[in-house]
Amino acid sequence: MSRRTLSIALLGLLLALTAACTNKKSVNPLAGIGSKQPDKVLFDKAMDAMRHNRFDVARLTLQTLINTYPDSEYIARAKLAVGDSWYAEGGAAALAQAEQEYSDFEIFFPNMPEAAEAQLKIANIHYQQMEKADRDYTHAKRAEDEYRKVILQYPDSKVVPEAKRKLMEVQEVLADREFGIGRFYYLRESYPASIARLKSLLEKYPLYSRADEAAWLLGQDYEGQMARLRSTPTCDAKGLPRGCASEAAKAKYLEQFTKHAAEAYDKIVTRYPMMDRADDARKRLTALHQPVPRPTKAAVLQNKREIASRGETTMMGRVSGIIKKGPDVARATQVGEPNLVEPTPVDARSIVTQETMGAVGAGEKTVGATVINQPGGNDLPPAADSTTNSQAPFGQPAAGTTPPLANDANELKPTASADSNELTPTNGDQPLPPPTQVNEIQPGESSSSAAKNNDDSTPASDADLSSSKKKKKGLKKIIPF
């Protein structure tokens, strides 16, 4: 009998100790999974509501936690969860509210690791609302600014790689927009406006998937000005500054245009040697009697890595892109460092002014740098109708305007009849000697010094530059919007 009584007593004592441990309050609520503290209960209830998409219930519960327990260890997580609830709910109004909540979180908790995540989500909000390159670019520009803020303000955060990847995709869209506008002005023969857009593009977005096309069009802009200058007795035609009526001044202008065109083609050969326009750029440099540079092995390797990291849009992606609001970012590179600095945009008037100042010789006066019939500098292409906000597609005349005649005197004619990539000398020009090759071993030079260490700074060989990709020929290969 006593043994049975003792067993019952021990069992009761064990049950009492178990109950006491179960009801004990956790010291650290973040670590106490089974904590019964009221703030922990409210937080768990809000998280359960969010998992079941009851976002209004979750926000009400979190706000109760914030107001009732201002000193709780869950305050920071609760404030961040309020923004997450708006973010998960979606919609323009909800995303705007989520952005405000994340901004408040950064203000109140700037030193917490979650502050970088809050800033990343602000950038993602605008990333999700981006439109195609030829549409409104407000959200794309905001996304670029917010991703830059993540990288610059939180350089040691674990979210920086994701921010860089998204930033390169956003910059691909913005660069595509700049390229479309530059091409639009080129087709309208507004060369200074096209030059301003394309130069800004190449400075801001060197990782653009069609950077070689942009540099090619830039060179063609300058060659178009050269052709127009040769065919015009005076410099009063559209796109040309006044004050170059004399042959000496005209020669100065031609020298300036040739120099700028060669710089554009040089950029293709040295920075984008494995892209489609590299061979065309070499031909144009030869035709302009300019030195043909040879890229370094480092430039070849870098360009190869950029090309290999880009994706291709599938057939299903092209079909869905017709109805999808957002842009296609498959061509964005996944390697390299995105541009974190916003350079000063190039203005079309400054282009004309620089060319005028550089071309006018000693003792000559600049009459002016007026550009006739030129669309406004860096403005968007003109609207089709002044009563609407619609704009003409890139590369097409605006509705209601008179299309150019087939025999328009200002139309840019091919420089040669046989090969579009070869420039025929004008009357009176004498054949010039073949251009010198830059970075090649000259006769009498020691081969050991040229091949020293064989590092990435050495010139690339022909085998390095060989590619099986088909080269695009002519402007007809430029992909329209």
C-alpha positions in Angstrom: 0.0 0.0 0.0 2.8 2.4 0.8 4.6 1.6 -2.4 1.4 2.5 -4.4 1.0 5.7 -2.5 4.6 6.7 -3.1 4.2 6.1 -6.9 1.2 8.3 -7.0 3.0 11.0 -5.1 5.9 10.9 -7.5 3.7 11.0 -10.6 1.8 14.0 -9.2 5.1 15.8 -8.5 6.3 15.1 -12.0 3.0 16.5 -13.5 3.3 19.6 -11.3 6.9 20.3 -12.5 5.8 19.8 -16.1 3.0 22.3 -15.8 5.2 24.8 -14.1 7.8 24.6 -16.9 5.0 25.0 -19.6 3.6 28.2 -18.0 7.0 29.7 -17.5 7.4 33.0 -19.5 10.2 33.1 -22.1 13.0 35.5 -21.5 13.6 36.1 -25.2 10.4 36.2 -27.2 12.3 35.9 -30.5 13.8 32.5 -29.4 10.8 31.3 -27.5 8.7 29.4 -30.0 6.1 28.5 -27.4 6.0 31.9 -25.7 2.7 33.0 -24.3 3.6 36.7 -24.2 0.7 38.8 -25.6 2.9 40.6 -28.2 4.2 37.3 -29.5 0.6 36.0 -29.7 -0.5 39.1 -31.7 2.5 38.8 -34.0 1.9 35.1 -34.7 -1.8 35.8 -35.4 -0.9 38.5 -37.9 1.6 36.2 -39.7 -1.1 33.5 -39.9 -3.5 36.0 -41.4 -0.9 37.0 -44.0 -0.4 33.4 -45.0 -4.1 33.1 -45.6 -4.1 36.4 -47.6 -6.2 38.2 -45.0 -4.1 41.3 -45.3 -6.5 43.7 -43.7 -6.8 41.5 -40.6 -3.0 41.2 -40.5 -2.5 45.0 -40.6 -5.1 45.6 -37.9 -3.4 43.0 -35.6 0.1 44.4 -36.3 -1.1 48.0 -35.6 -2.6 46.8 -32.3 0.7 45.3 -31.4 2.6 48.5 -32.3 0.2 50.7 -30.3 -0.2 48.5 -27.3 3.4 47.3 -26.8 5.7 50.2 -28.0 8.7 48.6 -26.2 8.2 45.1 -27.6 11.0 43.4 -29.3 8.6 42.7 -32.2 8.1 46.4 -33.1 10.7 46.4 -35.9 9.4 43.1 -37.4 5.8 44.4 -37.1 6.5 47.6 -38.9 8.3 45.7 -41.7 5.4 43.2 -41.8 2.9 46.1 -42.4 4.8 47.0 -45.5 5.0 43.4 -46.6 1.2 43.1 -46.3 0.7 46.0 -48.7 3.4 44.6 -51.0 1.8 41.2 -51.1 -1.6 42.6 -51.7 -0.5 44.2 -54.9 -2.1 46.9 -57.0 -0.9 50.5 -57.7 -2.5 51.9 -54.5 -1.2 49.1 -52.3 2.3 49.3 -53.7 2.4 53.0 -53.1 1.4 52.4 -49.5 4.0 49.7 -49.2 6.7 52.1 -50.5 5.8 54.6 -47.8 5.9 51.9 -45.1 9.3 50.7 -46.2 10.6 54.3 -46.3 9.4 54.8 -42.7 11.1 51.6 -41.7 14.4 52.9 -43.0 14.0 56.2 -41.1 13.2 54.5 -37.8 15.6 51.6 -38.1 18.5 52.6 -40.3 21.1 50.4 -38.7 19.1 47.1 -38.9 20.0 44.6 -41.6 16.4 44.6 -42.7 16.8 48.3 -43.8 18.6 47.2 -46.9 15.8 44.7 -47.6 13.3 47.5 -47.2 15.2 49.6 -49.7 15.4 46.7 -52.1 11.7 46.2 -52.0 11.1 49.9 -52.7 13.2 49.4 -55.9 11.3 46.2 -56.7 8.0 48.1 -56.5 9.0 50.3 -59.4 10.7 47.4 -61.2 7.3 45.6 -61.2 5.6 48.6 -62.7 8.1 49.2 -65.5 6.7 49.5 -69.0 8.3 48.8 -72.4 11.1 51.0 -73.7 8.9 53.0 -76.0 6.4 53.8 -73.3 6.4 55.8 -70.1 9.8 55.4 -68.4 8.9 57.0 -65.0 9.0 53.7 -63.0 12.1 52.5 -64.9 14.0 55.7 -63.9 12.8 55.4 -60.3 13.8 51.8 -60.2 17.3 52.8 -61.4 17.6 55.4 -58.7 16.4 53.1 -55.9 18.7 50.2 -56.9 21.6 52.5 -56.9 20.7 53.6 -53.4 20.7 50.0 -52.2 24.2 49.5 -53.6 25.7 52.8 -52.4 24.0 53.0 -48.9 24.3 49.3 -48.0 27.5 48.0 -49.8 28.0 45.1 -47.3 24.4 43.8 -47.4 23.6 40.4 -48.8 21.0 41.9 -51.1 23.6 43.9 -53.1 24.1 41.1 -55.8 20.4 41.0 -56.5 20.2 44.8 -56.6 23.1 44.8 -59.2 21.4 42.2 -61.3 18.1 44.1 -61.3 19.8 47.4 -62.0 21.5 46.0 -65.1 18.1 44.9 -66.4 16.6 48.3 -65.7 19.5 50.0 -67.5 18.9 47.7 -70.5 15.4 49.1 -70.8 16.5 52.7 -70.4 19.3 52.3 -72.9 16.8 50.7 -75.3 14.7 53.8 -75.0 17.7 56.1 -75.7 18.7 54.0 -78.7 15.2 54.2 -80.2 15.1 58.0 -79.9 18.6 58.3 -81.3 17.7 56.1 -84.2 14.5 58.1 -84.8 16.4 61.3 -85.1 19.0 59.6 -87.4 16.2 58.5 -89.8 14.9 62.1 -89.8 18.5 63.3 -90.6 18.5 65.4 -87.4 22.1 64.4 -86.8 23.0 66.7 -83.8 20.0 65.4 -81.9 20.8 61.8 -82.8 24.5 62.3 -81.8 23.4 63.8 -78.4 21.2 60.8 -77.6 23.7 58.1 -78.7 26.7 59.7 -77.0 24.7 59.9 -73.7 23.7 56.3 -74.2 27.3 55.0 -74.6 28.5 57.0 -71.6 25.7 55.9 -69.3 25.0 52.3 -70.3 28.2 50.7 -71.7 26.7 47.2 -71.0 23.8 47.7 -73.3 23.2 44.7 -75.5 23.2 46.8 -78.7 26.0 49.2 -77.7 27.8 48.3 -80.9 24.7 49.4 -83.0 24.6 52.7 -81.0 28.2 53.4 -81.7 27.7 52.4 -85.4 24.8 54.8 -85.7 26.9 57.5 -84.1 29.6 57.1 -86.7 26.9 57.1 -89.4 25.6 60.4 -88.0 28.9 62.1 -88.5 29.3 60.5 -91.9 25.9 61.9 -92.8 27.0 65.3 -91.8 30.1 64.9 -94.0 28.0 63.9 -97.0 25.6 66.8 -96.4 28.5 69.2 -96.1 30.1 68.0 -99.3 26.9 68.3 -101.3 26.0 71.8 -100.0 27.7 74.9 -101.4 26.9 76.8 -98.2 26.4 75.7 -94.6 22.9 77.0 -94.2 21.2 73.6 -94.7 19.5 72.0 -91.8 21.8 70.3 -89.3 24.9 72.3 -90.3 26.2 75.4 -88.4 26.6 78.6 -90.3 30.0 80.2 -91.0 31.7 77.5 -93.1 31.1 78.9 -96.6 34.8 79.1 -97.3 36.7 76.0 -98.5 39.2 76.3 -95.6 36.4 76.3 -93.0 34.6 73.4 -94.8 37.8 71.4 -94.7 38.1 72.0 -91.0 34.5 70.7 -90.5 35.2 67.6 -92.6 38.3 67.0 -90.5 36.2 67.3 -87.3 33.5 65.0 -88.5 36.0 62.4 -89.7 37.7 62.4 -86.3 34.4 61.9 -84.4 33.3 59.2 -86.8 36.6 57.4 -86.3 36.2 57.7 -82.5 32.8 56.0 -82.7 34.2 53.1 -84.9 37.2 52.8 -82.7 35.0 52.2 -79.7 33.3 49.3 -81.4 36.6 47.7 -82.4 38.3 48.1 -79.0 35.4 47.8 -76.5 33.0 45.5 -78.4 35.3 43.5 -80.6 33.1 40.3 -80.6 29.8 42.0 -81.4 28.2 42.2 -84.9 29.4 45.6 -85.9 33.1 45.1 -85.3 33.9 44.0 -88.9 31.8 46.8 -90.3 33.6 49.4 -88.1 37.0 48.2 -89.3 35.9 48.6 -92.9 34.7 52.1 -92.3 37.9 53.1 -90.6 39.8 51.8 -93.6 37.5 53.7 -96.0 38.0 56.9 -93.9 41.8 56.3 -94.0 42.1 56.1 -90.3 44.2 53.7 -88.2 42.5 50.4 -87.4 43.1 49.6 -83.7 43.4 46.1 -82.4 41.6 45.2 -79.1 43.4 43.7 -76.1 42.8 40.2 -74.9 41.2 41.6 -71.8 38.6 43.5 -73.9 37.9 40.3 -76.0 37.5 38.2 -72.9 35.2 40.8 -71.3 33.0 41.1 -74.4 32.8 37.3 -74.7 31.6 37.0 -71.1 29.0 39.7 -71.6 27.6 38.0 -74.7 27.5 34.6 -73.1 25.6 35.9 -70.1 22.8 37.3 -72.1 19.7 35.3 -72.7 17.5 34.9 -75.7 13.8 35.6 -75.9 11.8 32.5 -76.7 9.0 32.3 -79.2 6.5 32.1 -76.2 8.2 35.2 -74.8 7.7 37.1 -78.0 4.0 36.2 -78.1 3.4 37.1 -74.5 5.4 40.3 -74.9 2.7 41.5 -77.2 0.1 41.6 -74.4 2.5 42.0 -71.5 2.9 45.5 -70.1 6.4 45.0 -68.8 9.6 45.0 -71.0 11.6 42.0 -72.1 14.9 42.0 -70.2 16.3 38.7 -71.4 19.1 40.5 -73.4 20.5 42.3 -70.3 23.9 41.1 -69.3 24.5 39.3 -66.0 28.2 40.2 -65.6 30.1 43.4 -65.1 29.3 46.3 -62.9 26.3 48.6 -63.6 26.8 52.3 -63.9 26.2 54.0 -60.5 26.9 57.6 -61.5 24.5 59.7 -63.6 26.7 61.6 -66.1 25.7 65.0 -67.5 23.4 64.4 -70.5 24.7 65.6 -73.9 22.7 68.4 -75.5 22.4 68.8 -79.3 23.2 72.5 -79.1 26.4 71.8 -77.4 27.3 69.3 -80.1 26.9 72.0 -82.8 28.8 74.6 -80.7 31.7 72.3 -80.1 32.0 71.4 -83.7 31.8 75.1 -84.7 34.5 76.1 -82.2 36.7 73.2 -83.2 36.4 73.8 -86.9 36.9 77.5 -87.1 40.5 78.3 -87.8 42.6 81.3 -86.8 41.4 84.6 -88.1 37.9 83.3 -89.0 34.7 84.3 -87.2 31.9 82.0 -86.1 28.7 83.5 -87.6 26.6 81.3 -85.4 25.7 77.8 -84.4 22.0 77.9 -85.5 20.5 74.6 -86.5 17.7 74.8 -89.0 14.7 72.5 -88.9 16.1 70.5 -86.0 13.9 68.8 -83.4 14.5 70.0 -79.9 17.8 68.7 -78.5 17.0 65.9 -76.1 13.3 66.1 -76.3 11.1 63.1 -77.2 10.0 62.7 -80.8 7.2 65.2 -81.7 3.7 64.2 -81.0 1.5 63.1 -83.9 -1.3 65.6 -82.9 -1.1 68.6 -80.7 -4.4 67.7 -79.1 -3.3 64.2 -78.0 -0.5 62.7 -76.1 0.2 60.0 -78.6 3.6 59.9 -80.3 4.7 58.7 -83.7 6.5 55.3 -83.6 10.3 55.4 -83.8 11.6 55.7 -87.3 8.3 56.9 -88.8 7.1 60.4 -89.7 4.6 61.9 -87.3 1.0 61.7 -88.5 -0.2 64.8 -90.3 3.2 65.7 -91.6 4.3 65.6 -95.3 6.5 62.6 -96.0 9.9 63.3 -97.6 10.0 63.2 -101.4 11.8 60.4 -103.1 14.2 62.8 -104.7 14.7 65.0 -101.6 18.0 66.9 -101.9 18.6 66.4 -98.2 18.2 62.7 -98.3 21.4 60.8 -97.2 22.7 58.9 -100.2 24.9 55.8 -100.1 28.6 56.6 -100.1 29.2 53.9 -102.8 27.2 52.0 -105.3 28.9 48.6 -105.0 29.7 48.1 -101.3 27.7 50.0 -98.7 30.6 49.7 -96.3 33.2 51.3 -98.6 33.6 55.1 -98.9 34.4 56.3 -102.5 36.7 59.3 -102.7 35.1 62.5 -104.0 36.3 64.2 -107.2 39.7 65.6 -106.8 40.7 63.4 -103.9 43.9 61.4 -104.4 44.1 57.8 -103.1 45.8 57.8 -99.7 48.2 55.1 -98.4 46.7 52.2 -96.5 46.1 53.0 -92.8 48.6 52.0 -90.2 47.7 49.2 -87.8 47.7 50.1 -84.1 49.1 47.7 -81.5 50.8 45.5 -84.1 54.5 44.5 -84.2 56.3 46.9 -86.5 59.3 45.8 -88.6 62.5 45.6 -86.6 60.7 45.5 -83.3 61.6 42.8 -80.8 59.1 40.0 -80.7 59.9 39.3 -77.1 58.9 42.8 -76.0 55.6 42.4 -77.9 54.7 39.1 -76.4 56.0 39.9 -72.9 54.2 37.9 -70.3 51.4 37.3 -72.8 49.0 38.9 -70.3 45.5 40.4 -71.0 46.9 43.8 -71.9 48.5 42.4 -75.0 46.8 42.8 -78.4 44.3 40.0 -79.3 45.3 37.6 -82.1 43.2 36.8 -85.1 42.2 33.5 -83.4 40.9 35.5 -80.4 38.8 37.6 -82.7 37.3 34.8 -84.7 33.6 34.2 -84.2 31.1 32.0 -85.8 28.3 34.5 -85.4 26.8 36.0 -88.6 27.6 39.6 -89.0 24.8 42.1 -89.6 25.1 44.2 -92.7 23.4 47.5 -93.2 20.8 49.4 -91.3 18.1 47.0 -92.3 19.4 44.6 -89.6 18.6 47.1 -86.8 15.8 45.6 -84.8 12.9 48.1 -84.8 10.6 48.7 -81.8 
